C-alpha cells in the first residue's frame, strides 16, 4: 500500500533522511519510533507529499508521490493525517471542520457531509460537541475531532504524527483507544509515536530511526524482544524503564 | 490676548454649509480610499505570502514603493506629475475631463498608499498562523487557493482587526492632506473660514471635534466587528 524506496532528503546541507526504505501492506499497522530529531516526522510527511524529498521514490496505492504528473491534492485526500498539535481550524465549528474537505475536495453535499460528520463524532464519543469551536474543547477531544476529520474522507490509509505528544497524560488514552479501534478494523496505519504500549498492542511492525536512517525494521515481537541494533536496545531500555 | 470669541460664526451661512460640505468630502474621500486600500491591500498582502516567487516579489515592490514615499509627495506625484508623463491624450483627459479631478486623485493616492500598510497587516496576520494549519489543510487535499480562501484568510483577518482599526482611523486623518491638491474637505474648509472671518480658534476647534467624532464612531464600529470576529475559545487573553 505504502512503499518507500531509498528516500533521501536534505534541508539545505542537513541530510535529514538517509536512504530510507520500508513497506506498509494493506491493513498493516507500522509504528515509527526513535529519538527526537531522528527524522520520523519528516519521513511521515514525505508520504503524503507535505515535505518534498530529493531522491528515491514513495508510492501510495501505486501512485508515485513525487511524480511530476501526480495530482497531490487528489492523492492526499485519500490519505488521512493526524498531527501532533491537532491543527483543527480555529474559526470553524467541529462540524464545519469535518465537513470542509468533504465538500470542497470530494464535492459532497452539505447534508451528506454533516451526516458523515455526525456518524464519526458519535464514533469518537463527541456527538455532543458538534457545534463547539476547537478552542472550547480539551486536547484529547480536539485530537479525536482531528481523527474524525481525517476519516471523513474515507481514506485508504492513515498517518499519525505523534498524535499524543501534546496531550496531558490523562487524555492520552481516549485518543489511543480510538486508534486501537481503527487498527482492529483493519485500517492501514503509519504511526509516529513514543507510546510503546500502543505499539506492542496493535503494531505489526516497528520501524526505529536514528540520525535520519531506518536502523531497524522488525516485527513488533522481535523489536521488543530482541532488537538487533545497539541503538534500538539503548532507546528501548531508556524509554521502557523510566522512573 | 485680544481675541473676540464668536462661536456663532460656525453656525452662520455660508460657513455652516462649508463645514457640512467639508465633512462630506472628508468622509467620502476616506471611505472610498479605504475601499481601495482594503481591496488592493488584501490582494497584495496575500500575494506576499504565496508560494510563488515572482508574485511575492511583485507584491514586495508594491509595498516598498508605496509605503516609503511620503503621502504628501505621492499626492503631488499623482496630481501634478502623472498627467505630464503619461501619453499626451491621457494626460489631457486627466486634466480636463476626469470627473472631480482633485477628489479622484486624492482617493487614489490615499487608497494606494494605505493599501501598502494594509498589505503588511494582512501578511503579518497570515504569517502568524502556525505552519501546521496549512499542512492540515493540504493533508485533506485542499488546493493552495482553497487553503487561503477557507482557512488562512478568514483566520488572518480575525487576528488583524485591531491594527486594521488603527489604519482605518489613520485614513480619516490623512485625508486632510487632500487639501494640498485642492479638495475642500474639513481641514481646508476650516482654513477657509479662518481666512474669511479671522475666527481661527473656532474653525479649527470645530475641525478637531469633527475628526474626534468621526474616529470615535469608527472605533465603536470596529469594536463591534472585533467582537463578532472573535473566535470562541481562541487566544485566551485576560478578557
Interface residues (C-beta under 8 A of the other chain):
Chain A: X45 X48 X50 X72 X73 X74 X75 X76 X77 X78 X79 X80 X81 X83 X84 X85 X87 X88 X89 X90 X91 X100 X101 X104 X105 X106 X132 X133 X134 X135 X136 X137 X146 X149 X150 X153
Chain B: X130 X132 X133 X135 X136 X137 X138 X139 X140 X141 X142 X143 X146 X150 X151 X154 X155 X158 X231 X232 X233 X234 X236
